[in-house]
């Protein structure tokens, strides 16, 4: 894995891909003996927040190009289906029409449908920010609702159910 910092742009290259991020001029970056260090010019609150932000972003880039990130979405609901042809995701979420979504090339998509189990959508990428954004977009098509627990959930997510209406006499 290689890390380069030139003219306010940090680029990280590894086995899973290559990512780059521009850095505010108030933050200096130094690469020595495989360690990346950040220094700030002043202690103003905005610059202190940039310090932590860019440290976290570069850390996410390093982890992404070396190990990668994976998110799994689960479709909970009767008749909910997911399939893909290449980078096109087809979702059947109980609407009158199917939803087709073109995913970016940086994301690897797999869909699994097994009998008597909820369909799963697995997304893999080196870019954590892009992966989270695409997962949020897919989830926005049918957010989990608290009465029946149906919708698009992250794998392992627990939805607290509400009681709903009770009949009064």
Secondary structure, 3 states (H helix, E strand, C coil): CEEEEECCEEEEEECCEEEEEECCCCEEEEEECCEEEEEECCCCHHHHHHHHHHHHHHHHHHHHHHCCEEEEEEEECCCCEEEEECCEEEEECCCCCCEEEECCCCCEEEEECCCCCCEEEEEEECCHHHHHHHHHHHHHCCCCCCCCCCEEEECCCCCCCCCCCCCCC
